[in-house]
Amino acid sequence: MHSWGIAIDFDPERNRLSWKRPQARLSLDDVIPYWQAWEAEGWLSLGRVRNFDWMHVQAARL
């Protein structure tokens, strides 16, 4: 997904690939508006869908 330009990773230092909720920073409740903004534009969070790779947001559906 990244090589096609349809996925982005944010803050990998605080959101490691294997980290789950609540260890990953982007999994915390105060970040819900951030995810809602992405989702309103049609993007998908693997963290919110599968509880891993919380840094990852993609424009493609699973």
N, C-alpha and C positions, 0 to 999 in steps of 0.2 A: 504494500500500500504506500509506504514511504517513497519508494523509487518512482511511483507513478504520480506523486505529488498530491495524493488524496488522503494523507495521514500526517499528523503532527504529534510530537511528544513535548510535554511541558514539564519543567522542573524535575529532571530525572534524579537529582540528588535526594529529593524528599519524596519521590514516588517510584521506587525501584520496580522493575518488571514483576518480580515475584511477590512484592508486598501486597497484603490484603488490607481490608478495613479492620481496624482503625489506624494501622501503622502508616499507610500512605496519606500524605497531607491532603491530596485532592479527594479523599474519601470522606472527609469530615463534613458535618452538617452545614457549617458556615459557607461551604463552597457550592451548595445546591444551586443558588442563582447563576453561578458560572456555568454549570452543566445545563441548566434550563435555557440559557442563551444559545449555547451550541446546538442543543436539541431543537430549538425553535427554527434554526436554519437547516435542519436535516442531518446534522452530524451525530455520530454515535460514540459513546464512551465505552471502551471495553471494561473499565472498572465498574461502571454502573450496571452493565449487562452481565459480566462474568466474575466480578470481584478480583481481577488481577490486571496488571498493566494500567494503573490509574493515570499514568502520564499520557496515555495514548487517546487521541480523538481522531475519528476517520469519517470521510464523506461517503464511504460505501457501507452498505448494509451487510450483515452476516448471512 
